[in-house]
Amino acid sequence: MVAVRRRRTQASNPRSEPPLQHMVDDSDSDWDTVCEECSSGKQPSKLLLCDKCDKGFHLFCLRPILVSVPKGSWFCPSCSKHQIPKSFPLVQTKIIDFFRIKRSPDSSQIPSSSDSNGKKRKKTSLVMSKKKRRLLPYNPSNDPQRRLEQMASLATALRASNTKFSNELTYVSGKAPRTANQAAFEKGGMQVLSKEGVETLALCKKMMDLGECPPLMVVFDPYEGFTVEADRFIKDWTIITEYVGDVDYLRNREDDYDGDSMMTLLHASDPSQCLVICPDKRSNIARFISGINNHSPERRKKQNLKCVRFNINGEARVLLVANRDISKGERLYYDYNGYEHEYPTEHFV
């Protein structure tokens, strides 16, 4: 298997030449670099070299792990100057501007947890919802200050990853147009979201527009990187978020080394019509929800979300939904391989 290995250029003027990508295969007998973490030179196709010190690290030995070779320069933990992300300011006006929250006419305050008429939302019966498999809207935290802290945690992660906030699928010139997103192209068909489900999703979108975010906190873990925790109890079958980002053809992204966060949007019978969601430029909290190691029965038990694709008004959409009750403080996990079973998760924490 041919692999890409990143090496610094030996040019006298390092700014005149970009870093070289050294192509080797697993049988390259001249390659003597070993991993600084495990002291092994095995699996050389998984070894990544720091562009500053030239030391080697297995992708799966890094914490947080890397699933694929990153684009551009990469620096090991010792050489990196940004190991701990800088927190987004806990300032209401800055958070309102960052998320483009709709301000009320008479106030710049983030609204309380209520509907547009000022009435408290009716709580849905869990028993009825499970019986009819009806999607539930998330319940925002009641405390406006806590919601500010939740949104600031997401803003920290987005800013650290150079990602703009978006809560919708985006269609950018040069990538797949919106007309390409036809749920009818799905191989074997795609389930249609019920009218009640469409209304529930619209309610979740409206709440986010008003600053009533899902009760989630993005935290930075030295082993997993950015990850997401429930900040209050979440019921089974609750909509957590929609998976969003730029929509592109799969054929344009097959050699994308930053593809570890791509999501299948459309798995068409015709390969040229397959679509993916790419959250590297624009996204929401879905980008930071972790995948399980589905090669381990014990690790599979951590899964508390499922990824579901729906036909909504003729277009394919992807929702992350709770597949059991989730306790406050529990980290959120879903199976990256819900469909094609092609994603390498054996080294996930």
DRENDO-305597 format. One record per atom (N, C-alpha, C): x, y, z. Coordinates in steps of 0.001 Angstrom, whole numbers, padded with zeros to 6 digits, always signed. Each point is the difference from the previous one (the first is absolute). Example, Ala and Ser with C-alpha at 12.3 -4.5 7.8 and 13.67 -1.06 7.14 Angstrom:
BEGIN
+013190-005690+007800
-000890+001190+000000
+000900+001200+000000
-000350+001050-000720
+000820+001190+000060
-000770+001090+000730
END
This chain:
BEGIN
+000845-001189+000000
-000845+001189+000000
+000879+001237+000000
-000147+000856-000969
+000783+001225-000059
-000583+001007+000968
+000865+000712+000701
-000463+000953+001005
+000730+001318-000156
-000592+001048+000546
+000603+001324-000035
+000691+000243+001334
+001253+000384-000028
+000739+000309+001210
+000541+001408-000159
-000187+000831+000970
+000358+001397-000132
+001414+000249+000520
+000821+000714-000782
+001358+000317+000404
+000303+001450-000282
+000862+000572+000830
+000438+001359-000260
+000925+000042-001210
-000051+001097-000724
+000926+000175-001121
+001397+000282+000528
+001015-000407-000757
+001380+000253+000384
+000556+001234-000716
-000861+000783-000618
+000461+001197-000700
+000626+000979+000977
+001002+000771-000466
+000680+000941+000883
-000937+001099+000449
-000935+000374-000859
-000992+000997+000377
-001325-000718+000198
-000380-000314+001254
-001190-000804+000224
-001279+000680-000448
+000014+001309-000183
-001224+000696-000390
-000193-000039-001510
+001036-000424-000720
-000110-000002-001463
-000601-001281-000537
-000053-001040+000828
-000529-001278-000452
-001020-000514+001010
-001100-000591-000439
-000974-000572+000921
+000512-001312+000556
-000559-000503+001139
+000404-001298+000522
-000239-001087-001038
+000943-000944-000099
-000125-001091-000947
-000844-001107+000593
-000686-000747-000831
-000746-001171+000434
+000730-001219-000540
+000567-000791+000910
+000810-001151-000373
-000896-001214-000199
+000008-000545-001189
-000823-001151-000321
+000794-001277+000203
-000448-000851+000907
+000658-001279+000247
-001068-001055+000165
+000427-001254-000006
-000957-001047+000313
+000492-000758+001222
-000808-000944+000477
+000308-000701+001230
+001249-000854-000099
+000487-000246-001198
+001180-000840-000169
+001282+000820-000155
-000064+001305+000202
+001162+000875-000159
+001034-000323+001075
+001059-000720-000363
+000971-000458+000980
+000928+001113+000473
+000065+001120-000744
+000890+001082+000386
-000619+000920+001038
-001239-000211+000304
-000700+000903+000923
+000235-000474+001437
+000747+000808+000793
+000369-000421+001351
-000642+000846+001081
-000937+000847-000330
-000675+000826+000996
-000904-000863+000873
+000004+000298+001290
-000892-000701+000927
-000923+001013+000649
-001089-000489+000530
-000976+000852+000682
+000544+000414+001365
-000099+001268+000325
+000484+000514+001279
-000832-000502+001169
-001231-000421-000267
-000885-000440+001072
+000165-001487+000310
+000046-000842-001036
+000032-001452+000222
+001352-000625-000339
+000945+000812-000505
+001357-000452-000343
+000022-001090-001069
-001059-000079-000786
-000082-001007-001048
+000053+000668-001368
+000662-000694-000925
+000016+000479-001379
-000967-000756-000876
-000827-000838+000628
-000988-000763-000763
-001082+000931-000533
-000707-000486-001005
-001052+000778-000679
+000538+001371-000437
+001065+000013-000795
+000581+001278-000418
-000964+000884-000774
-001006-000596-000639
-000968+000821-000737
-000846+000845+000934
+000065-000286+001300
-000761+000765+000988
+000885+000978+000770
+001285+000078-000379
+000922+000900+000694
-000051+001397-000616
-000116+000994+000849
-000065+001394-000419
+001200+000732+000589
+000701+000767-000828
+001179+000714+000464
-000330+001457+000294
+000530+000466+001141
-000167+001407+000379
+000790+000865-000974
-000596+001102-000455
+000657+000884-000954
+001033+000911+000648
+000166-000112+001320
+001013+000797+000683
+001155-000856+000496
-000295-001052+000769
+001061-000821+000596
+000271-001288-000769
-000863-000347-000960
+000147-001196-000830
-000182-001312+000769
-000532+000058+001217
-000258-001228+000748
-001282-000640-000520
-000076-001334+000136
-001141-000729-000529
-001022-000366+001058
-001261-000039-000413
-001103-000373+000881
-001032-000787-000803
-000416-001146+000522
-001120-000696-000624
-001248+000867+000121
-000810+000036-001040
-001245+000758+000059
-000842-000425+001191
-000026-001310+000274
-000860-000508+001071
+000650+000073+001374
+001290+000361+000071
+000657+000176+001306
-000134+001423+000506
-000355+000930-000889
-000188+001391+000407
-001250+000130+000847
+000016+000981+000907
-001183+000301+000807
-000274+001485-000096
-001108+000394-000635
-000995-000869-000631
+000555-000648-001272
-000553-001161-000347
+000473-000730-001166
-000323+000760-001278
+000747-000298-001038
-000309+000489-001342
-000369-001204-000846
-001083+000108-000731
-000441-001107-000843
+000726+000021-001339
+000400+001191-000453
+000657+000115-001297
+001051+001085+000072
+000889+000023-001000
+001064+000998-000057
-000614+001376-000212
+000304+000964+000861
-000592+001332-000161
+000596+000751-001176
-000752+000955-000529
+000506+000848-001065
+000953+001042+000593
+000926+000466-000817
+000907+001042+000440
+000996-000511+001022
+000623+000944+000701
+000997-000354+001009
-000658-000613+001218
+000737-000924+000629
-000478-000606+001245
+001139+000006+001003
-000315+000368+001252
+000991+000059+001052
-000406-000914+001146
+000974-000710+000536
-000261-000933+001096
-000387+000767+001266
-000516-000698+001019
-000418+000689+001233
+001096+000849+000628
+001259-000464-000055
+001094+000759+000616
+000300+001283-000759
-000142-000039-001318
+000332+001169-000821
-001193+000941-000196
-001198-000496+000257
-001187+000828-000211
-000087+001087+001065
-000363+001162-000437
-000147+001120+000941
-001448+000196+000418
-000891-000830-000515
-001429+000189+000282
-000616-001310+000489
+000566-000551+001052
-000497-001268+000484
-001348+000155+000706
-000173+001110+000719
-001254+000243+000714
-000721+001153-000679
-001199-000233-000537
-000704+001067-000720
-000401+001141+000928
+000062+001195-000524
-000398+001183+000754
-001516+000096+000059
-000533+000193+001197
-001456+000032+000182
-000600+001249-000643
-001178-000199-000589
-000741+001122-000571
-000491+000886+001139
+000027+001323-000160
-000427+000889+001088
-001459-000247+000403
-000239-000066+001289
-001359-000209+000502
-000705+001356+000075
-000161+000596-001176
-000620+001321-000122
-001221-000145-000889
-001147+000400+000505
-001261-000256-000694
-000029+000603-001403
+000456+001237-000152
-000066+000640-001319
+000888-000726-001011
+001160-000473+000445
+000890-000720-000903
-000612-001341-000424
-000647-000686+000941
-000636-001286-000302
-001184+000203-000938
-000787+001047+000246
-001131+000305-000875
+000478+000247-001427
+001094+000758-000142
+000529+000291-001334
+000598-001243-000650
+000719-000819+000778
+000660-001186-000555
-001022-000965-000586
-001107-000221+000725
-001016-000956-000446
-001139+000667-000777
+000108+001314-000201
-001024+000756-000727
-001391-000244+000598
-000063+000091+001312
-001262-000218+000717
-000947+001161-000274
-001251-000321-000236
-001001+001030-000283
-000326+000754+001282
+000221+001293-000040
-000279+000834+001168
-001472+000377+000023
-000547+000050+001193
-001388+000462+000138
-000024+001506-000201
-001139+000569-000453
-000060+001426-000320
+000324+000912+001176
-000335-000424+001211
+000156+000886+001151
+001189-000368+000880
+000804-000973-000417
+001092-000415+000878
+001046-000765-000786
+001238+000060+000487
+001084-000781-000590
+000234-001274+000782
-000879-000271+000957
+000150-001179+000833
-000360-001269-000770
+000689-001104+000340
-000384-001291-000547
-001317-000397+000646
-001014-000402-000778
-001323-000272+000548
+000023-001131+001020
-001041+000000+000849
-000153-001104+000945
-000533-001209-000739
+000018-001146+000668
-000394-001246-000657
-001512-000076-000139
-000532+000633-001036
-001443-000001-000252
-000229+000150-001480
-001234-000149-000451
-000270+000126-001433
-000205+001458-000369
-000296+000249-001275
-000090+001377-000491
-001148+000774+000627
-000972-000670+000585
-001114+000677+000644
+000228+000213+001492
+001195-000369+000459
+000304+000186+001398
-000523-001098+000897
-000574-001042-000584
-000539-001100+000794
+001024-001114+000090
+000016-000659+001146
+000906-001124+000175
-000409-001124-000951
+001033-000664-000578
-000312-001107-000893
-000583-001160+000767
-000945-000663-000645
-000635-001164+000599
+000973-001154+000014
+000122-000681+001114
+000889-001153+000093
-000658-001203-000671
+000752-000684-000821
-000527-001156-000711
+000127-001243+000865
-001027-000814-000030
+000023-001238+000771
+000987-000981-000611
+000940-000467+000800
+001000-000945-000497
-000649-001313-000398
-000998-000427+000765
-000668-001274-000293
-000655+000057-001375
-000739+001078-000266
-000664+000138-001299
+001032+000104-001127
+001085+000730+000278
+000995+000205-001043
+000666-001310-000381
+000317-000819+000994
+000644-001263-000305
-000965-000946-000719
-001272+000047+000382
-000977-000880-000622
-000155+000322-001477
-000054+001288-000332
-000203+000422-001378
+001318+000328-000697
+001117-000142+000723
+001304+000346-000540
-000012+001415-000544
-000485+000894+000796
-000107+001407-000400
+001215+000760+000502
+000636+000739-000879
+001165+000780+000397
-000380+001072+001004
+000890+000248+000948
-000224+001012+001028
+000938+001189-000221
-000468+001220+000285
+000919+001141-000040
+000881-000019+001237
+001202+000507-000120
+000839+000092+001191
-000565+001055+000959
+000322-000136+001271
-000415+000977+001008
+001198+000845+000405
+000024+001278-000354
+001149+000846+000361
+000098+000155+001518
+001177+000338+000463
+000175+000312+001419
-000824+001235+000340
-000585-000003+001175
-000863+001111+000394
+000788+001268+000333
+001207-000165+000479
+000811+001132+000435
+000683+000667-001198
-000316+001273-000308
+000628+000681-001151
+001527+000057+000118
+000518+000153+001219
+001446+000047+000181
+000641-001334-000381
-000680-001103+000342
+000537-001311-000355
-000004-000195-001507
-001022+000522-000667
-000042-000106-001458
+001133+000805-000636
+000329+001142+000595
+001142+000774-000479
+001288-000820+000102
+000163-000701+001113
+001195-000820+000202
+000048-001149-001012
-001161-000580-000289
-000059-001085-000987
+000391+000509-001385
-000540+001154-000375
+000314+000549-001319
+001449+000458-000080
+000535+000523+001104
+001404+000404+000011
+000916-001210-000186
-000391-001146+000560
+000819-001210-000169
+000013-000445-001459
-001137+000121-000686
-000053-000344-001422
+000790+001005-000823
-000118+001280+000332
+000755+001028-000722
+001501-000214+000151
+000433-000444+001181
+001421-000292+000222
+000486-001074-000957
-000776-001087-000117
+000381-001114-000871
-000020+000409-001471
-001018+000741-000405
-000099+000426-001395
+001155+000926-000367
+000288+000939+000889
+001090+000945-000278
+001349-000717-000053
+000204-000961+000909
+001266-000738+000026
+000199-000833-001266
-001095-000419-000624
+000084-000811-001219
-000208+000835-001268
-000010+001331+000165
-000167+000915-001146
-001270-000310-000786
-001082-000225+000734
-001278-000348-000601
-001042+001073+000325
-000746+000409-001004
-001087+000961+000216
-001251-000745+000453
-000790+000648+000852
-001232-000640+000450
-001047+000023-001105
-000628-001144-000204
-001143-000122-000903
-000909-001082+000541
-001286+000215-000095
-000957-001001+000473
-000820-000574-001145
+000489+000186-001225
-000686-000488-001190
+001021-000620-000955
-000468-000875-000888
+000847-000467-001085
+000316+001192-000899
+001246+000062-000472
+000381+001113-000858
+000435-000520-001362
-000330+000758-001024
+000318-000362-001381
+000884+001104-000569
+001256-000363-000282
+001017+000967-000380
+000376-000202-001461
+000266+001080-000683
+000415-000069-001399
+001245-000875-000139
-000008-000883-000973
+001122-000907-000220
-000188-001353+000654
-001040-000130+000835
-000315-001278+000627
-001378-000442-000505
-000628-000900+000689
-001299-000490-000466
-001070+001084+000143
-000822+000206-001031
-001098+000971+000112
-001157-000607+000795
-000895+000839+000446
-001141-000481+000771
-000863-000951-000824
-000050+000191-001296
-000814-000869-000855
+000515-001440-000010
+001254-000201+000430
+000563-001361+000043
-000508-000783+001206
-000506+000715+000997
-000475-000663+001213
-001436-000467-000206
-000127-001160-000619
-001302-000589-000280
-000109-001320+000773
-000844-000028+001017
-000148-001214+000807
-000436-001190-000853
-000636+000282-001118
-000461-001078-000888
+001162-000782-000600
+001208+000564+000010
+001161-000693-000539
+000561-001045+000954
-000438+000000+001253
+000554-000907+001005
-000194-001458-000405
+001070-000754+000065
-000052-001423-000330
-000882-000731+001003
-001067-000640-000486
-000919-000703+000881
-001054+000885+000634
+000036+001306-000288
-000991+000912+000544
+000420+000582+001342
-000625+001094+000395
+000300+000686+001253
-001305+000270+000741
-000005-000244+001302
-001220+000184+000771
-000408+001470+000033
-001288+000239-000115
-000552+001352-000007
-000306+000414+001430
+000463+001179+000392
-000299+000510+001332
-001453+000446+000048
-000709-000421+001045
-001419+000318+000131
-000227+001504+000144
-001223+000426-000180
-000347+001415+000154
+000327+000476+001406
-000311-000856+001004
+000300+000364+001387
+001506+000131+000202
+000772-000891-000647
+001449+000071+000118
+000567+001255-000624
-000549+000396-001156
+000439+001226-000665
-000275+001202+000893
-001160+000008+000642
-000348+001103+000902
+000922+000029+001213
+000354-001171+000508
+000896-000069+001156
+001385+000520-000363
+000503-000396-001174
+001303+000494-000444
-000042+001509-000186
-001080+000519-000573
-000132+001445-000196
+000009+000730+001342
-000622-000602+001018
-000003+000601+001335
+001420+000065+000560
+000767-001074-000194
+001395-000023+000473
+000815+001092-000699
-000229+000172-001302
+000720+001023-000750
-000367+001398+000505
-001291+000191+000272
-000460+001304+000472
+000586+000316+001361
+000058-001015+000879
+000579+000224+001323
+001459+000430-000115
+000755-000665-000878
+001410+000358-000161
+000141+001412-000544
-000883+000387-000923
+000031+001364-000541
-000191+001037+001099
-000759-000362+001031
-000296+000921+001101
+000993-000115+001157
+001007-000847-000169
+000985-000142+001067
-000334-001067+001012
-001044-000787-000274
-000364-001104+000896
+000650-001268-000543
+001276-000158+000319
+000807-001077-000569
-000301-001333+000676
+000410-001117-000618
-000149-001293+000658
+000789-000013+001316
-000437-000766+000972
+000684-000024+001309
+001276-000835-000060
+000991+000529-000707
+001238-000722-000242
+001192+000893+000299
+001093-000607+000453
+001233+000730+000272
+001127-000642-000794
+000745+000816-000746
+001181-000496-000724
+001198+000138+000932
+000701-001098+000212
+001161+000007+000890
+001221-000492-000776
+001173+000425+000435
+001238-000445-000640
+000631-001072+000858
+000150-001186-000582
+000598-001133+000687
+001352-000290-000648
+001071-000125+000789
+001318-000231-000604
+000100-001307-000770
-000890-000954+000260
+000021-001278-000703
-000926-000004-001207
-001147+000651+000112
-000990-000040-001077
-000106+001299-000777
+000659+001067+000452
-000165+001297-000632
-001309+000621+000453
-000608+000812-000867
-001296+000576+000343
-001055-001091-000001
-000799-000034+001019
-001079-000969+000097
-001186+000662+000693
-001146-000656-000013
-001245+000628+000442
-000615-000788+001147
-000458+000726+001020
-000654-000606+001152
-001412+000545+000152
-000899-000846+000493
-001354+000446+000320
+000067+000874+001246
-000650+001147-000044
+000029+000921+001139
-001282-000062+000825
-000896-000877-000409
-001190-000320+000788
-000540-001331-000531
-000936-000583+000689
-000583-001273-000434
-000657+000163-001373
+000249-000966-000888
-000570+000016-001347
-000778-001293-000205
-001239+000121-000441
-000853-001168-000195
+000343-000757-001288
-000291-001275+000050
+000111-000845-001188
-000817+000607-001139
+000555-000068-001223
-000663+000442-001226
-000089+001534-000121
+000866+000702+000747
+000080+001456-000108
+000925+000386-001154
-000410+000997-000782
+000893+000544-001028
+001124+000765+000691
+001238-000404-000260
+001147+000697+000568
+000415+001150-000909
+000153-000297-001277
+000376+001018-000969
-000085-000591-001401
+000014+000848-000994
+000159-000450-001377
+001483+000048-000349
+000473-000976-000768
+001388+000012-000461
+000057+000902-001226
+000783+001070+000099
+000025+000987-001081
+001435+000291-000428
+000103+000698-001119
+001282+000385-000582
-000182+000221-001476
+001100+000114-000732
-000073+000171-001451
-000327-001339-000656
-000914+000022-000940
-000374-001211-000737
+000884-000113-001236
+000588-001190-000178
+000877-000202-001148
-000189-001421-000538
+000459-000205-001232
-000022-001353-000561
+001101-000835+000667
-000305-001251+000271
+000982-000887+000599
+001243-000120-000875
-000192+000008-001313
+001136-000157-000914
+001017+001133+000147
-000447+001158+000473
+000913+001127+000198
+000781-000116+001301
-000423-000914+000861
+000579-000076+001352
+000665-001338+000308
+000104-000862-000962
+000533-001334+000274
+001453+000019+000437
+000765+001015-000417
+001402+000112+000404
+000205+001117+001013
-001057+000371+000700
+000069+001090+000975
+000541-000536+001314
+001171+000465+000407
+000614-000493+001225
-000702+000520+001251
-000824+001038-000141
-000746+000508+001148
-001399-000594+000036
-000172-001168-000616
-001325-000584-000136
-000516-000710+001228
+000698+000102+001148
-000439-000755+001164
-001317+000506+000559
-000424+001211-000350
-001266+000501+000510
-001072+000067-001079
+000269-000535-001183
-001004-000008-001064
-001121-000975+000335
-001181+000325-000428
-001179-000818+000264
-000697-000326-001316
-000409-001247-000169
-000777-000371-001179
-001344+000705+000028
-000345+000676-001080
-001308+000635-000132
-000884-000790-000947
+000573-000447-001121
-000764-000726-001006
+000838-001159-000523
-000494-001226+000194
+000680-001196-000490
-000789-000498-001204
+000332+000552-001151
-000785-000236-001214
+000450-001257-000722
-000909-000544-000811
+000336-001146-000835
+001077+000374-001008
-000075+001207-000508
+001005+000529-000912
+001095+000669+000833
+001219-000541+000032
+001071+000572+000828
+000248+001485-000243
-000253+000456-001232
+000252+001413-000306
-000988+000922+000700
-001089-000566+000561
-001013+000810+000687
+000132-000052+001520
+000970-000750+000513
+000178-000106+001456
+000460+001335+000573
-000597+000382+001116
+000310+001278+000645
+000505-000202+001422
+000844+000925+000439
+000485-000002+001375
-000157+001401+000587
-000036+000055+001334
-000012+001266+000723
+001407+000237+000524
+000563+001157-000305
+001367+000338+000402
-000043+001172+000997
+000214-000274+001292
-000134+001049+001012
+001301+000733+000319
+000983-000043-000904
+001293+000605+000313
-000003+001519-000110
-000934+000573-000746
-000068+001460-000143
-001168+000610+000776
-001139-000663-000037
-001210+000475+000673
-000664-001186+000687
-000409+000186+001256
-000621-001119+000712
-000622+000472+001311
-000534-000978+000740
-000561+000260+001320
+000593-000997+000988
-000695-000274+001076
+000555-000856+001050
+000171-001450-000449
-000674-000401-001074
+000101-001391-000476
+001437-000383-000330
+000794+000963-000461
+001386-000305-000383
+000805-000548+001172
-000365+000353+001213
+000816-000350+001166
-000546-001184+000789
-001080-000596-000464
-000521-001204+000655
+000820-001193-000467
+000440-000820+000933
+000975-001053-000284
-000637-001265-000548
+000822-000767-000702
-000411-001319-000477
+000479-001077+000949
-000689-001116+000008
+000389-001113+000854
+001035-000872-000715
+000725-000764+000775
+000845-001054-000539
-000892-001220-000160
-000511-000211-001220
-000966-001086-000184
+000672-001341-000256
+001318-000074+000238
+000703-001280-000078
+000049-000672+001374
-000465+000716+001016
+000040-000521+001359
-001414-000049+000573
-000487-001179+000409
-001342-000094+000591
-000169+000914+001207
+001071+000133+000796
-000080+000852+001184
-000139+001471-000388
+000753+000404-001026
-000066+001402-000448
-001331+000305-000674
-000593-001011-000650
-001292+000229-000667
-001093+000366+000995
+000176-000405+001253
-001006+000308+001024
-000087+001500+000276
+001034+000754-000395
-000016+001446+000243
-000962+000729-000921
-000411-000636-001091
-000856+000692-000964
-001318+000411+000639
-000328+001292-000094
-001277+000494+000514
-000744+000857-001025
+000578+000138-001194
-000659+000702-001103
+000001-000896-001224
-000940+000250-000874
+000044-000649-001300
-000116+001058-001084
+000622-000296-001118
+000004+000895-001145
-001062-000497-000972
-000974+000854-000307
-001125-000415-000836
-000135+000959-001181
-000080-000574-001202
-000230+000821-001185
-001488-000028-000346
-000540+001186-000268
-001422+000137-000308
-000195+000728-001320
-001104-000338-000664
-000497+000760-001131
-000905+001087+000571
+000437+001256-000114
-000785+001132+000497
-000292+000914-001178
-001253+000000-000414
-000433+000811-001145
+000841-000284-001251
+000326-001275-000186
+000711-000406-001203
+001509+000059+000093
+000540+000563+001091
+001449+000107+000162
+000483-000942+001095
+001230-000488-000131
+000605-000840+001035
+000536+000889+001110
-000265-000402+001234
+000501+000702+001181
+000467-001040+001005
+000915+000390+000868
+000567-000918+000983
-000244+000559+001398
-000639-000807+000850
-000262+000408+001378
+000733-000912+000967
+000483+000583+001099
+000543-000771+001112
-001062-000021+001091
-000418-001214+000367
-001140-000190+000895
+000410-000903+001159
-000452+000321+001202
+000292-000852+001159
-000662-001358-000191
+000765-001076+000206
-000590-001341-000132
-000229-000662+001355
+000181+000777+001065
-000352-000416+001358
+000028+001238+000880
-000462-000130+001238
+000098+001120+000929
+001473+000301+000273
+000324+001289+000076
+001383+000434+000208
+000062+000830+001278
+000869-000378+000901
+000132+000696+001278
+000847+001259-000144
-000196+000939+000894
+000815+001213+000021
+001462-000387+000236
+000910+000589-000764
+001415-000291+000126
+000487-001121-000887
-000919-000717-000638
+000378-001114-000871
+000481+000534-001345
+001080-000560-000508
+000500+000410-001306
-000823-000641-001114
-000107+000714-001098
-000825-000464-001109
+000858-000745-001020
-000515-001161-000439
+000696-000819-000984
-001015-000587-000978
+000421-000113-001266
-000818-000710-000977
+000920-000835-000875
-000581-000877-000777
+000759-000920-000844
+000263+000659-001346
+001267+000298-000303
+000347+000582-001295
-000368-000934-001139
-000089-001289+000286
-000222-000997-001048
-001438-000498-000026
-000932+000920+000121
-001395-000410+000006
-000491-000530-001333
+000739+000281-001090
-000466-000401-001326
+001003-000868-000745
+001152+000578-000349
+000899-000720-000903
+001022-000882+000710
+000185+000172+001304
+000951-000806+000765
+001411+000073-000580
+000402+001187-000456
+001312+000166-000609
+000927+000889+000812
-000502+000602+001070
+000801+000980+000722
+000900-000678+001013
+001309+000328+000059
+000933-000654+000908
-000112+000517+001421
-000648-000740+000873
-000208+000450+001378
+000736-000845+001020
+000860-000918-000456
+000588-000968+000942
+000916+000649+001026
+000470+001251-000272
+000890+000650+000961
-000714+001105+000775
-001311+000108-000155
-000735+001015+000760
+000086-000331+001481
+000017+001060+000823
+000066-000194+001455
-001295-000585+000508
END
